[in-house]
């Protein structure tokens, strides 16, 4: 807990550029010195936080050696929900609190999820590109049918991940008249009547959407064996975390017709290299890759920043909020 009689707290923001310039970043209400960096490489973290009382990071990694070399450090405030960029155990060992952001993306991620679903289910990008290429004039009639179009109503939506985002996606799906299935966690049984076995969800869903955290138990939870179980050739949507899907297996499944399309907002390496499996899919009309922006509606980002500042100010008052346990 900060000492109210101490000198102004030194706050170091490691990656300001991960938040839009036009978002209002209100001034902290207590005496402080704010040092901002647009971007911080992993090998720069230790030097930049060595005198910090509070560190704010979104994606810049704060690992054990950097934490140990910052004797004044009291709080690492993560500007995101996921805290995998921080060695939380090392922070706990050193008496450093870690806070995160919660429930800010309850609208933006589900909306982006359905933007991908609708665009793929109705082949919007394929039709738009074909119109641009002159296909409508070539068809010489009022419409043409080069790409598949399917309704959402009556289709089955399989949701893997039952947190606030998965539940919000389910609500939207039901509004479209979809049958919604929540999957059991992979490798578990008997989660109750509200859940469907993981393998069954793969088998019967027309659309599968992922809303799980990335953990050892969920890494590559969709791979070659799982694609082989997708009897209805569903769309696969991932707005959650890169690493939930084996990306090489995804490329094979999409090119070989095991799934009818895929919409991804996340990749294991961001940005991906030019030869990354998902980059190699960009020539396909039934694949959409967006640059990890499902979270980034203006409203959601403003909510995130407001909550971030609230977390820091609550900590300074001695009443910390949204603290993450090791």
C-alpha positions as CSV (number, residue, x, y, z in Angstrom):
1,X,0.0,0.0,0.0
2,X,1.4,3.4,-0.9
3,X,2.5,5.8,1.8
4,X,0.5,9.0,1.6
5,X,3.4,11.0,3.0
6,X,5.9,9.8,0.4
7,X,7.2,11.6,-2.7
8,X,5.0,11.7,-5.8
9,X,4.6,8.2,-7.2
10,X,6.5,7.5,-10.4
11,X,4.2,5.8,-12.9
12,X,5.7,4.3,-16.0
13,X,3.4,3.5,-19.0
14,X,5.3,1.1,-21.2
15,X,3.3,1.0,-24.4
16,X,1.0,4.0,-24.9
17,X,0.7,3.3,-28.6
18,X,-1.4,0.3,-27.9
19,X,-4.2,2.7,-27.0
20,X,-5.7,5.1,-29.6
21,X,-4.4,8.7,-29.5
22,X,-7.9,10.2,-29.4
23,X,-9.0,8.3,-26.2
24,X,-9.3,10.6,-23.2
25,X,-6.7,9.6,-20.6
26,X,-7.7,11.5,-17.6
27,X,-5.0,12.8,-15.2
28,X,-4.4,10.9,-12.0
29,X,-5.9,12.7,-9.0
30,X,-2.9,12.2,-6.7
31,X,0.7,13.6,-6.8
32,X,2.6,11.7,-9.4
33,X,5.2,11.7,-12.2
34,X,4.0,10.0,-15.4
35,X,6.6,8.7,-17.8
36,X,5.2,7.4,-21.1
37,X,6.8,5.3,-23.8
38,X,5.1,4.6,-27.1
39,X,6.6,1.1,-27.2
40,X,8.9,-1.0,-25.0
41,X,10.9,-4.0,-26.3
42,X,11.4,-6.9,-23.8
43,X,15.0,-6.0,-23.3
44,X,14.2,-2.4,-22.4
45,X,11.7,-3.2,-19.6
46,X,14.1,-3.6,-16.7
47,X,15.8,-0.2,-17.4
48,X,12.6,1.7,-17.8
49,X,10.8,0.4,-14.7
50,X,13.8,0.3,-12.3
51,X,12.7,3.4,-10.4
52,X,8.9,3.0,-10.9
53,X,6.3,2.8,-8.1
54,X,3.6,1.8,-10.6
55,X,3.9,0.2,-14.0
56,X,1.2,0.2,-16.7
57,X,1.5,-2.3,-19.5
58,X,-0.7,-3.7,-22.2
59,X,1.5,-6.0,-24.1
60,X,5.1,-5.1,-23.0
61,X,6.2,-8.1,-20.9
62,X,7.0,-7.6,-17.2
63,X,9.0,-10.7,-16.1
64,X,10.7,-11.8,-13.0
65,X,14.2,-10.2,-13.6
66,X,12.6,-6.8,-14.3
67,X,10.4,-7.1,-11.2
68,X,13.3,-8.0,-9.0
69,X,15.3,-5.1,-10.3
70,X,12.6,-2.5,-9.4
71,X,12.8,-2.1,-5.6
72,X,10.1,0.6,-5.4
73,X,7.5,-1.3,-7.5
74,X,4.2,-1.7,-5.8
75,X,1.7,-2.2,-8.6
76,X,1.6,-3.5,-12.2
77,X,-1.6,-2.3,-13.8
78,X,-2.4,-4.3,-16.9
79,X,-4.4,-2.4,-19.5
80,X,-6.2,-5.6,-20.6
81,X,-8.0,-8.6,-19.1
82,X,-5.3,-11.2,-19.8
83,X,-2.3,-11.0,-17.6
84,X,0.0,-13.5,-19.3
85,X,2.4,-10.6,-20.1
86,X,3.2,-10.3,-16.4
87,X,4.9,-12.8,-14.1
88,X,2.2,-12.7,-11.5
89,X,3.9,-15.3,-9.3
90,X,7.1,-13.2,-9.2
91,X,5.1,-10.1,-8.4
92,X,3.4,-11.9,-5.5
93,X,6.8,-13.1,-4.2
94,X,8.1,-9.5,-4.3
95,X,5.0,-8.0,-2.7
96,X,3.8,-6.3,-5.9
97,X,0.1,-6.3,-6.7
98,X,-1.2,-6.9,-10.2
99,X,-4.5,-5.5,-11.5
100,X,-6.4,-6.1,-14.7
101,X,-9.4,-4.8,-16.7
102,X,-12.7,-6.6,-16.5
103,X,-16.0,-6.8,-18.5
104,X,-15.2,-3.8,-20.7
105,X,-15.6,-5.7,-24.0
106,X,-19.0,-7.2,-23.3
107,X,-20.4,-5.4,-26.4
108,X,-17.5,-4.9,-28.8
109,X,-16.2,-8.5,-28.9
110,X,-19.6,-10.2,-29.5
111,X,-20.4,-7.6,-32.1
112,X,-17.1,-8.2,-33.9
113,X,-17.8,-11.9,-33.6
114,X,-21.1,-11.5,-35.4
115,X,-19.6,-9.2,-38.0
116,X,-17.3,-12.0,-39.0
117,X,-20.1,-14.6,-38.9
118,X,-22.4,-12.5,-41.0
119,X,-19.7,-11.5,-43.5
120,X,-18.7,-15.2,-44.0
121,X,-22.2,-16.7,-43.8
122,X,-23.4,-14.4,-46.6
123,X,-20.1,-14.2,-48.5
124,X,-20.1,-10.4,-48.3
125,X,-16.5,-9.8,-49.0
126,X,-16.5,-12.2,-51.9
127,X,-19.5,-10.5,-53.5
128,X,-18.1,-7.1,-52.8
129,X,-14.7,-8.0,-54.5
130,X,-16.4,-9.6,-57.4
131,X,-18.5,-6.5,-58.0
132,X,-15.3,-4.4,-57.9
133,X,-13.8,-6.8,-60.5
134,X,-16.7,-6.3,-62.9
135,X,-18.6,-9.6,-62.4
136,X,-22.0,-7.9,-62.2
137,X,-21.7,-6.5,-65.7
138,X,-20.4,-9.8,-66.9
139,X,-23.4,-11.6,-65.5
140,X,-25.7,-9.2,-67.4
141,X,-28.7,-9.7,-65.1
142,X,-30.0,-8.3,-61.8
143,X,-28.0,-10.7,-59.6
144,X,-25.6,-13.7,-59.7
145,X,-24.9,-16.6,-57.4
146,X,-21.2,-17.2,-57.4
147,X,-20.8,-17.6,-53.6
148,X,-22.9,-19.3,-51.0
149,X,-25.4,-17.4,-48.8
150,X,-26.9,-19.0,-45.7
151,X,-29.2,-17.6,-43.0
152,X,-28.4,-17.6,-39.3
153,X,-31.9,-18.5,-38.3
154,X,-32.3,-22.2,-37.7
155,X,-28.5,-22.9,-37.6
156,X,-26.6,-24.2,-34.7
157,X,-24.1,-22.0,-32.9
158,X,-21.5,-23.9,-30.8
159,X,-19.8,-21.7,-28.1
160,X,-16.6,-22.8,-26.5
161,X,-16.1,-20.6,-23.4
162,X,-18.9,-19.7,-21.0
163,X,-17.7,-16.4,-19.6
164,X,-19.4,-13.0,-20.0
165,X,-18.4,-12.8,-23.7
166,X,-19.6,-16.3,-24.5
167,X,-22.9,-15.6,-22.8
168,X,-23.3,-12.3,-24.7
169,X,-22.6,-14.1,-28.0
170,X,-25.3,-16.6,-27.0
171,X,-27.8,-13.9,-26.4
172,X,-27.2,-12.4,-29.8
173,X,-27.3,-15.8,-31.4
174,X,-30.7,-16.5,-29.9
175,X,-32.0,-13.1,-31.2
176,X,-31.1,-14.3,-34.7
177,X,-33.1,-17.5,-34.1
178,X,-30.1,-19.8,-33.7
179,X,-29.9,-22.9,-31.6
180,X,-27.1,-22.2,-29.1
181,X,-25.0,-24.9,-27.5
182,X,-22.4,-24.3,-24.8
183,X,-19.6,-26.8,-24.9
184,X,-18.3,-28.7,-21.9
185,X,-14.6,-27.8,-21.3
186,X,-12.5,-30.1,-23.5
187,X,-11.5,-33.2,-21.5
188,X,-14.3,-32.8,-18.9
189,X,-17.6,-34.5,-18.5
190,X,-20.9,-33.9,-16.7
191,X,-20.8,-30.1,-16.4
192,X,-24.6,-30.2,-16.2
193,X,-27.6,-30.0,-18.4
194,X,-26.8,-26.5,-19.8
195,X,-23.6,-27.9,-21.5
196,X,-23.1,-30.2,-24.4
197,X,-20.1,-32.5,-24.7
198,X,-17.2,-30.9,-26.5
199,X,-17.1,-33.5,-29.3
200,X,-20.8,-33.2,-29.9
201,X,-20.5,-29.5,-30.3
202,X,-17.8,-30.0,-32.9
203,X,-20.0,-32.6,-34.7
204,X,-23.4,-30.7,-34.9
205,X,-22.5,-27.0,-35.1
206,X,-22.9,-24.9,-38.2
207,X,-20.8,-22.2,-36.6
208,X,-18.2,-22.6,-33.8
209,X,-17.0,-19.6,-31.9
210,X,-14.2,-19.5,-29.3
211,X,-14.3,-17.4,-26.1
212,X,-11.8,-19.2,-23.9
213,X,-8.7,-18.0,-22.2
214,X,-5.3,-19.3,-23.4
215,X,-4.0,-21.8,-20.8
216,X,-2.1,-25.1,-21.0
217,X,-5.4,-26.9,-21.2
218,X,-6.8,-24.8,-24.0
219,X,-3.7,-24.4,-26.2
220,X,-4.3,-26.0,-29.6
221,X,-7.6,-27.3,-28.4
222,X,-8.8,-27.2,-32.0
223,X,-6.3,-29.2,-34.2
224,X,-6.3,-32.0,-36.8
225,X,-8.4,-34.5,-34.8
226,X,-11.0,-31.8,-33.9
227,X,-11.4,-30.6,-37.5
228,X,-12.0,-34.2,-38.6
229,X,-15.0,-34.3,-36.2
230,X,-16.7,-31.2,-37.7
231,X,-19.3,-33.1,-39.8
232,X,-21.3,-30.0,-40.8
233,X,-18.2,-28.1,-42.2
234,X,-18.9,-25.2,-39.9
235,X,-17.5,-21.7,-39.8
236,X,-14.8,-21.3,-37.2
237,X,-14.5,-17.9,-35.4
238,X,-11.8,-16.9,-33.0
239,X,-11.9,-13.5,-31.4
240,X,-10.4,-14.8,-28.1
241,X,-6.7,-15.7,-28.1
242,X,-4.1,-16.8,-30.6
243,X,-3.0,-20.3,-29.8
244,X,-6.4,-21.8,-29.1
245,X,-6.3,-23.2,-32.7
246,X,-3.4,-25.1,-34.3
247,X,-2.9,-22.7,-37.1
248,X,-1.2,-25.1,-39.5
249,X,-4.1,-27.5,-39.0
250,X,-6.5,-24.6,-39.7
251,X,-4.8,-23.9,-43.0
252,X,-5.1,-27.6,-44.0
253,X,-8.7,-27.8,-42.9
254,X,-9.8,-24.7,-44.7
255,X,-8.0,-25.5,-48.0
256,X,-9.3,-29.1,-47.9
257,X,-13.0,-28.2,-47.2
258,X,-13.2,-29.6,-43.7
259,X,-14.7,-26.2,-42.6
260,X,-16.7,-23.8,-44.8
261,X,-14.8,-20.7,-43.6
262,X,-13.0,-19.0,-40.8
263,X,-12.8,-15.6,-39.2
264,X,-9.9,-14.8,-36.9
265,X,-9.0,-11.7,-35.0
266,X,-6.1,-13.2,-33.1
267,X,-2.8,-15.0,-34.0
268,X,-0.1,-16.7,-32.0
269,X,2.4,-14.1,-33.2
270,X,1.2,-10.5,-33.5
271,X,1.9,-9.1,-36.0
272,X,2.3,-12.4,-37.9
273,X,5.2,-12.9,-40.3
274,X,4.5,-12.8,-44.0
275,X,4.8,-16.6,-44.2
276,X,2.6,-17.3,-41.2
277,X,-0.2,-19.9,-42.0
278,X,-3.0,-17.4,-41.5
279,X,-1.3,-14.9,-43.9
280,X,-1.1,-17.6,-46.5
281,X,-4.9,-17.9,-46.3
282,X,-5.6,-14.3,-47.3
283,X,-6.2,-15.3,-50.9
284,X,-9.3,-17.3,-49.9
285,X,-12.8,-15.8,-50.2
286,X,-14.0,-17.7,-47.1
287,X,-11.3,-16.4,-44.7
288,X,-11.2,-13.1,-42.9
289,X,-8.3,-12.0,-40.7
290,X,-8.6,-8.8,-38.7
291,X,-5.7,-7.3,-36.7
292,X,-6.7,-8.0,-33.1
293,X,-9.3,-5.2,-33.0
294,X,-12.4,-7.0,-31.8
295,X,-11.9,-5.3,-28.4
296,X,-11.3,-1.9,-29.9
297,X,-14.6,-0.1,-30.3
298,X,-14.2,3.5,-29.2
299,X,-16.7,2.9,-26.4
300,X,-14.9,-0.2,-25.1
301,X,-11.4,1.4,-25.2
302,X,-12.6,4.5,-23.3
303,X,-14.2,2.1,-20.7
304,X,-10.9,0.2,-20.5
305,X,-8.8,3.4,-19.9
306,X,-11.3,4.7,-17.3
307,X,-11.2,1.4,-15.5
308,X,-7.4,1.4,-15.7
309,X,-7.1,4.8,-14.0
310,X,-9.7,3.7,-11.5
311,X,-7.6,0.7,-10.6
312,X,-4.5,2.8,-10.1
313,X,-6.3,5.4,-8.0
314,X,-8.0,2.7,-5.9
315,X,-4.6,1.2,-5.2
316,X,-3.2,4.6,-4.2
317,X,-6.1,5.1,-1.8
318,X,-5.3,1.8,-0.2
319,X,-8.4,0.0,-1.5
320,X,-7.1,-1.9,-4.5
321,X,-9.5,-3.3,-7.0
322,X,-9.4,-6.0,-9.8
323,X,-6.3,-7.6,-8.1
324,X,-5.1,-10.8,-9.8
325,X,-3.9,-13.7,-7.7
326,X,-0.8,-15.8,-8.5
